[in-house]
Amino acid sequence: MSLHDSKRGRLGLVLGAFGASALLLAGCAGSGGTGNDDDATSGEPIIVGTTDKVTTLDPAGSYDNGSLAVQTQVFPYLVNTDYNSTEVVPDLAESAEFTSPTEYTVTLPAGLKWANGNDLTSADVKFSFDRNIKIADPNGASSLLYNLDSVEAPDDTTVVFHLKAENDQIFPYILTSFPGAIVDDEVFSADALTPDQDIVDANAFGGPYAVTSWDFNKTVEFTPNENYQGLLDAPVNSGVILSYFGESSNLKLAVQEGDVDVAYRSLSATDVDDLSGNDKVQVIDGPGGEIRYIVFNFNTQPYGADTPEADADKALAVRQAVADLVDRDAISEQVYKGTYTPLYSYVPEGFAGATEALKGIYGDGNGAPDAAKAKERLEAAGVETPVKLSLQYSPDHYGPSSGDEYALVKQQLEADGLFEVDLKSTEWVQYSEDRTSDVYPAYQLGWFPDYSDADNYLTPFFLKENFLGNHYDNSEVNDLILEQAVETDAATRTADIEKIQELVAGDLSTVPLLQGAQVAVAGTDVQGVLLDASFKFRFAPVTK
């Protein structure tokens, strides 16, 4: 089926900035989709616009929302969360349960197939987890598998996960997130990341969709996968075209003019506010959970372990002074118009165990900055001022307001002469490599949770071997994170989570700044955009 003429016109406008990539999409959007019924299946693809870039299509090499936005559509997961639910339930699996305190057993249906026709068996599952741990890519999420000892596949439909510690409360949640994606063992490399185009050419997909065209961080074309058998209903659209925009202003114009059906991650707060008054579009809000924060590299920050002037006490004083000087309320209101709110700890509001551990320790004790306190800390530690601090941010990954956000942070740190900030920006693809290679002494990150539990704001950041790779190591924090993950008493677990935040607030591995909600903008004729508590935007229910 060819695209309707009206859709061709819209595609030309959306893709004009990408030159020849428009030709990529001139063909079929896929007529093989199996919607819930013939009337519900749209005859033309849904166009989704985003500024959120992909790191890699291979699940072993990414731990960012831009990559997950693609992966969650095309790879199968053993367990998952249904729409508007945080309960972990079988997805690809027929059943999944603890069969002993250290064994999690999954049963697969017989006869599963990948989109390319290859058999999908327990061997693929074992392969997926084994390779993730073996590759241990610095931009991947293998650190979440810290409690996985081994994976056994005794027959084609049975998988047994052997865990190191008993009563793991988090492991089923982890299976719904980045390292839980299952890949085709006949296509993917066992010991290295597989190139994106090789995955696409091999049609190595098992989720609700397959990728039929791939132009890295320009356009992706999704077609319903007829071999998909899982939790979610089959797509109600005939396909989706994901278009990447370099500027949020262009994305805003595209959704405003109807050239994209849905704009998701990220429009500026000003754009969202403006579009809220436009009767041609609808603004869709979802539950919060996103956070924004500054990361310190403990080796390369001022007075860090690998610097000529290495001094742990002075390095801590520098981090503490930053925490004393940042004005979260000003950033929230001036940059984000209240769409992000101040965050004073590591677990955001709404999760069990969330505290405001930093609020009483830093600044004026009530959330406002205090330059006098920052000066006292630096003087007491013998730190010469102004402290020269290199601070990096990504202009294209965390929304169009990142430049304004970090310009304001720079202004706040320099206002009283205590810091001299060298503020720089790097595009995300390079940024994601540099930040794990000790290139940045201090840098911006944001976090969009993988699963709805406080653990997801602790384990990836503060275990000794963590996603940040910033050389933070506190054995008490490490032990408490491992203990809370297997604690069956809710009150005790909550107390552990609170204690972890208290300890990390003293160390300041990161300085949390803001928390925010999910936002999408869609045409008024679009239905099925669900920004739910799973924190995943899934394309299957979207139609128009």
C-alpha positions in Angstrom: 0.0 0.0 0.0 1.4 3.4 -0.9 1.1 6.4 1.3 -1.9 8.7 0.7 -1.1 11.9 -1.1 -1.9 14.0 1.9 0.5 12.0 3.9 3.2 12.5 1.3 2.8 16.2 1.6 3.2 16.0 5.4 6.3 13.8 5.1 7.9 16.2 2.8 7.5 19.0 5.3 8.7 16.9 8.2 11.7 15.4 6.4 12.8 18.3 4.3 15.5 19.1 6.8 17.0 15.6 6.3 17.5 15.9 2.5 17.6 12.5 0.8 16.1 10.8 3.8 12.6 11.8 2.6 13.1 9.3 -0.3 13.5 6.5 2.3 9.9 6.9 3.4 8.2 7.2 0.0 7.3 3.6 -0.1 5.0 1.3 1.9 4.4 1.9 5.6 3.3 -1.7 6.0 -0.1 -3.2 5.2 0.5 -6.4 7.2 -0.4 -4.9 10.6 -2.8 -6.9 12.7 -4.9 -4.3 14.6 -7.7 -5.2 17.0 -10.2 -5.0 14.1 -10.2 -3.8 10.5 -12.0 -0.5 11.3 -9.5 0.4 14.1 -6.4 0.0 12.0 -5.3 3.2 10.4 -4.6 3.1 6.6 -1.6 5.4 6.9 1.3 5.5 9.4 1.4 7.5 12.6 4.2 10.1 12.5 6.0 10.7 15.8 8.5 13.5 16.2 11.3 13.7 18.7 14.6 15.4 19.5 15.7 12.5 21.7 18.6 10.7 20.0 19.4 7.0 19.9 22.8 5.7 21.2 22.5 2.3 19.6 19.8 -0.1 18.6 21.6 -3.0 20.4 20.1 -3.3 23.9 23.5 -4.2 25.3 24.9 -0.8 24.4 22.4 1.8 25.6 20.9 3.1 28.8 19.1 6.2 27.6 15.4 7.0 26.9 16.0 7.8 23.2 17.2 4.3 22.6 14.6 2.7 24.8 11.9 4.6 22.8 12.8 2.4 19.8 13.8 -0.8 21.7 10.6 -1.1 23.6 8.7 -1.3 20.3 10.8 -3.9 18.6 12.3 -6.3 21.2 10.4 -8.8 23.3 10.5 -8.9 27.1 9.8 -11.9 29.3 7.7 -9.8 31.7 6.5 -6.3 31.5 3.9 -3.8 32.8 0.5 -3.4 31.2 -0.8 0.1 30.3 -1.6 2.2 33.4 -0.1 -0.4 35.8 3.2 -0.9 37.7 2.5 -4.6 38.3 5.0 -6.9 36.7 3.1 -9.6 34.6 4.1 -12.1 31.9 4.7 -10.6 28.5 6.5 -13.0 26.1 6.4 -15.6 28.9 3.5 -17.9 29.8 4.6 -17.7 33.4 7.3 -16.2 35.5 7.8 -16.8 39.2 10.3 -17.5 42.0 10.6 -21.3 42.4 13.1 -20.9 45.2 14.6 -17.9 47.1 17.4 -17.8 44.5 15.7 -19.1 41.4 13.3 -17.2 39.1 11.8 -19.6 36.5 10.2 -18.5 33.2 8.2 -20.7 30.9 7.8 -19.6 27.2 5.1 -20.7 24.8 6.1 -23.2 22.3 6.5 -22.2 18.6 7.6 -18.5 19.1 9.2 -16.9 16.1 11.2 -13.8 15.4 10.0 -11.5 12.7 12.6 -13.1 10.4 11.2 -16.5 11.0 14.0 -17.8 13.3 12.8 -19.8 16.3 12.6 -17.8 19.5 13.5 -20.1 22.3 15.1 -20.2 25.8 18.5 -20.3 24.1 17.9 -16.7 22.9 17.0 -15.7 26.4 20.1 -17.2 27.9 22.2 -15.7 25.1 20.7 -12.2 25.7 21.7 -12.0 29.3 25.0 -13.7 28.9 26.1 -11.3 26.2 24.9 -8.3 28.1 27.1 -9.2 31.1 30.1 -10.2 28.9 30.0 -7.1 26.8 29.5 -4.8 29.9 29.3 -1.8 27.6 29.9 1.5 29.6 26.8 3.0 28.1 24.8 -0.2 28.7 22.7 -1.4 31.7 24.6 -4.5 32.6 25.2 -3.1 36.1 21.5 -3.7 36.9 22.2 -7.5 36.6 24.5 -7.4 39.7 22.5 -10.1 41.4 22.4 -12.5 38.4 24.7 -15.4 38.9 23.8 -17.5 35.9 21.1 -18.4 33.4 20.1 -21.9 32.6 18.0 -23.1 29.6 17.2 -26.8 30.4 14.8 -27.0 27.4 13.4 -24.8 24.6 10.7 -23.3 26.7 12.2 -23.0 30.2 14.6 -20.4 31.6 16.0 -20.5 35.1 17.7 -17.4 36.5 20.0 -18.2 39.3 20.5 -15.3 41.7 23.3 -14.6 44.1 21.2 -13.2 47.0 17.8 -14.5 48.2 14.4 -12.8 48.0 15.3 -10.2 45.3 12.4 -7.8 45.3 13.8 -5.9 42.3 14.8 -8.6 39.8 11.4 -8.9 38.1 11.3 -5.1 37.6 14.8 -5.2 36.0 13.5 -7.7 33.5 11.0 -5.1 32.3 13.8 -2.6 31.6 16.9 -2.2 29.4 18.8 -5.4 30.2 15.5 -7.4 29.9 15.3 -7.1 26.1 15.6 -10.4 24.3 17.7 -10.7 21.1 18.1 -13.2 18.3 21.1 -15.4 19.0 21.4 -16.1 15.2 22.0 -12.4 14.5 23.6 -10.7 17.4 27.3 -11.0 18.4 28.0 -12.8 21.6 30.8 -10.6 22.7 30.4 -7.2 20.9 27.7 -4.7 20.0 26.0 -5.6 16.8 25.8 -2.7 14.2 22.3 -1.1 13.9 22.0 -1.8 10.2 23.0 -5.5 10.6 20.1 -5.8 13.1 17.6 -4.2 10.7 18.9 -6.1 7.6 18.4 -9.4 9.5 14.9 -8.3 10.7 15.9 -9.5 14.2 12.8 -8.2 16.0 10.3 -9.8 18.3 8.2 -7.0 19.7 5.0 -5.5 18.4 6.9 -3.9 15.5 9.8 -4.6 13.2 12.1 -1.8 11.9 11.8 -1.7 8.1 13.9 1.4 7.4 16.7 2.9 9.6 18.5 6.2 9.0 20.4 6.8 12.3 18.9 9.6 14.3 17.0 10.9 11.2 14.1 8.5 10.6 13.0 5.1 11.7 10.1 3.2 10.0 8.2 0.6 12.1 5.8 -2.0 10.6 3.6 -4.3 12.8 5.3 -7.7 13.4 2.9 -10.4 12.6 4.9 -12.9 14.6 4.5 -11.0 17.9 3.0 -12.9 20.7 3.0 -10.9 24.0 1.2 -8.9 26.6 0.2 -5.9 24.5 -2.5 -5.9 21.9 -1.4 -5.9 18.3 -0.9 -2.4 16.9 -4.1 -0.5 15.8 -2.1 1.5 13.3 -0.5 0.3 10.0 2.9 1.5 11.1 4.8 4.4 12.7 7.4 6.7 11.3 9.7 8.2 14.0 11.3 11.4 12.8 14.2 13.1 14.6 14.4 16.9 14.9 17.6 18.8 15.6 15.7 21.7 17.2 12.6 21.7 19.4 11.3 24.8 17.7 11.0 22.8 14.4 9.3 20.0 16.3 6.8 22.4 17.8 6.1 23.9 14.3 5.6 20.4 12.9 3.0 19.3 15.4 1.3 22.6 15.4 0.9 22.4 11.6 -0.1 18.8 11.6 3.1 17.6 9.9 3.6 15.1 12.8 0.9 13.4 14.7 2.7 13.2 18.1 5.6 15.2 19.5 7.3 13.5 22.4 10.6 14.4 24.1 11.3 17.2 24.1 9.5 20.5 23.7 10.6 23.5 25.7 8.4 24.6 28.6 7.6 27.8 26.6 6.5 25.7 23.6 4.3 23.5 25.7 2.7 26.5 27.4 2.1 28.1 24.0 0.6 24.9 22.5 -1.7 24.5 25.5 -3.7 27.4 24.0 -3.8 26.0 20.5 -7.1 24.3 19.6 -5.4 22.2 16.8 -3.5 20.1 19.3 -3.9 18.4 22.7 -1.3 18.4 25.4 -1.0 15.1 27.2 0.5 14.8 30.7 1.8 11.6 32.4 3.1 10.7 35.8 6.4 12.2 37.0 9.6 10.4 37.7 12.1 12.2 35.5 15.0 13.9 37.3 17.8 16.3 36.3 21.1 16.4 38.1 24.8 17.2 38.0 27.4 14.4 38.1 30.8 14.7 39.6 33.7 12.5 38.4 35.6 11.7 41.5 38.8 11.2 39.6 38.8 14.3 37.4 36.8 17.0 39.3 38.8 19.7 41.1 41.1 18.0 43.6 39.9 14.6 42.2 41.9 11.4 42.7 43.7 11.6 39.4 44.5 15.4 39.5 47.9 16.8 40.5 46.4 18.5 43.5 44.4 15.4 44.6 42.8 15.9 48.0 39.5 14.1 49.0 38.6 16.7 51.6 39.0 19.6 49.2 37.1 17.7 46.5 34.2 17.1 48.9 34.2 20.8 49.8 33.9 21.8 46.2 30.9 19.5 45.7 29.3 20.8 48.9 29.8 24.4 47.8 28.0 23.7 44.5 25.1 22.2 46.5 25.1 25.4 48.7 25.0 27.7 45.7 22.5 26.2 43.2 19.0 27.8 43.3 16.6 25.2 42.3 13.5 27.4 42.6 15.1 29.9 40.2 15.9 27.2 37.6 12.4 25.8 38.0 10.6 29.1 37.4 12.9 31.0 35.1 13.8 28.1 32.8 11.0 25.6 33.1 8.0 27.8 34.2 7.2 25.3 37.0 7.0 22.2 34.7 10.0 20.9 36.6 10.0 21.4 40.4 13.0 21.5 42.9 14.4 18.1 43.9 16.3 17.9 47.2 17.2 14.2 47.2 17.9 11.2 45.0 14.5 9.5 45.1 11.8 11.9 43.7 8.5 12.6 45.4 5.9 9.9 45.0 8.1 6.9 45.6 8.3 5.0 48.9 11.3 6.1 50.9 11.7 9.5 49.2 13.2 12.2 51.5 14.6 15.7 51.1 18.0 14.7 52.4 19.9 17.7 50.9 17.5 20.4 52.0 18.5 20.7 55.6 22.3 20.2 54.9 23.0 22.6 52.1 22.2 26.2 51.3 20.1 28.0 53.9 18.5 24.8 55.3 15.2 25.6 53.6 16.0 25.0 50.0 17.5 28.4 49.1 21.2 29.0 48.3 23.6 30.4 50.8 26.9 31.8 49.5 28.3 32.5 52.9 28.0 28.8 53.9 29.7 27.8 50.6 32.5 30.2 51.3 33.0 28.9 54.8 33.2 25.3 53.5 35.8 26.1 50.9 37.9 28.2 53.4 37.7 25.5 56.0 39.1 22.9 53.6 41.8 25.2 52.4 40.4 25.5 48.8 41.6 28.6 46.9 38.9 30.6 45.1 37.7 31.0 42.5 37.5 27.3 42.0 38.0 26.5 38.3 35.2 24.0 37.3 34.7 22.5 33.9 31.0 21.8 33.5 29.5 20.0 30.5 25.9 19.6 29.2 24.2 18.1 26.1 22.2 20.6 24.0 20.2 18.0 22.1 19.4 15.2 24.6 17.7 16.7 27.6 15.5 19.2 25.9 16.0 22.6 24.3 16.2 24.4 27.7 19.4 22.7 28.8 21.5 25.6 27.6 19.4 28.1 29.6 19.4 25.7 32.6 23.2 25.4 32.7 23.8 29.0 31.9 21.8 29.8 35.0 23.8 27.2 37.0 27.0 28.9 35.8 25.7 32.3 36.8 24.7 31.0 40.3 28.0 29.4 40.9 30.0 32.5 39.8 27.8 35.2 41.4 29.9 35.5 44.6 33.3 34.9 43.1 33.6 31.4 44.5 33.7 29.6 41.1 34.9 30.2 37.6 32.9 27.9 35.4 34.0 26.7 32.0 30.7 25.8 30.5 30.7 23.6 27.3 28.2 21.6 25.3 28.6 18.4 23.3 26.1 16.6 21.1 24.7 13.4 22.7 26.2 10.7 20.6 29.7 12.0 21.5 28.7 13.0 25.0 27.6 9.5 25.9 31.1 8.2 25.1 33.0 11.0 26.7 31.2 11.0 30.0 32.2 7.4 30.7 35.8 8.0 29.6 36.7 10.5 32.4 36.5 13.4 29.9 34.1 15.6 32.0 34.9 16.6 35.6 31.3 17.6 36.1 28.4 17.2 33.8 24.7 17.1 33.2 22.6 14.0 33.2 18.9 13.3 33.4 17.1 10.2 34.4 13.8 8.7 33.1 13.1 5.7 35.3 13.1 2.1 34.0 10.6 0.9 36.5 8.4 2.3 39.3 10.5 1.7 42.4 12.9 3.8 44.5 15.6 1.3 43.8 15.8 2.6 40.2 17.2 5.9 41.5 19.8 4.2 43.7 21.2 1.0 42.2 22.2 2.5 38.7 24.0 5.4 40.4 25.6 4.4 43.7 26.7 0.8 43.6 30.5 0.6 43.2 30.1 -0.6 39.6 27.5 1.8 38.4 26.0 3.3 35.3 27.6 6.7 36.0 31.1 5.3 36.0 32.2 8.3 38.1 34.4 6.3 40.5 32.1 6.8 43.5 32.6 4.1 46.1 31.0 4.0 49.6 30.9 0.5 51.0 28.1 1.3 53.5 26.0 2.7 50.7 26.8 -0.3 48.5 25.8 -2.8 51.2 22.6 -1.0 52.0 21.6 -0.9 48.3 22.1 -4.7 48.1 20.2 -5.2 51.4 17.1 -3.1 50.5 16.8 -5.0 47.2 16.2 -8.3 49.1 14.4 -6.9 52.1 10.9 -8.4 52.4 9.7 -6.1 55.3 8.3 -2.9 53.7 9.1 -0.7 56.8 12.7 -1.9 57.0 13.2 -1.5 53.3 11.9 2.1 53.4 14.2 2.9 56.3 17.2 1.5 54.3 16.2 3.6 51.3 16.0 6.7 53.5 19.5 5.9 55.0 21.0 5.5 51.6 19.8 9.0 50.6 21.2 10.5 53.8 24.7 8.9 53.2 24.8 9.9 49.5 23.7 13.4 50.5 26.9 13.6 52.6 29.1 12.4 49.8 27.4 14.3 46.9 28.2 11.8 44.1 25.6 13.8 42.2 23.7 17.0 43.0 20.0 16.6 42.1 18.3 19.7 40.7 14.8 19.1 39.4 12.0 16.5 38.9 9.4 16.6 36.2 6.5 14.9 34.5 6.0 13.4 31.0 4.5 15.6 28.3 3.4 14.8 24.7 1.6 17.0 22.2 -0.7 15.4 19.6 -3.2 16.4 17.0 -6.8 16.5 18.1 -7.6 13.6 15.8 -5.0 11.3 17.5 -6.1 8.8 20.2 -4.2 6.3 22.3 -1.2 8.3 23.5 -0.7 6.8 26.9 2.0 8.3 29.2 1.4 6.0 32.1 3.2 4.8 35.2 5.4 2.4 33.2 7.3 5.4 31.9 7.3 4.0 28.4 5.5 5.5 25.4 4.4 2.5 23.3 3.2 3.1 19.8 0.8 0.1 19.5 -2.4 1.8 20.8 -1.9 5.1 18.8 -4.4 5.7 16.0 -6.2 8.6 14.3 
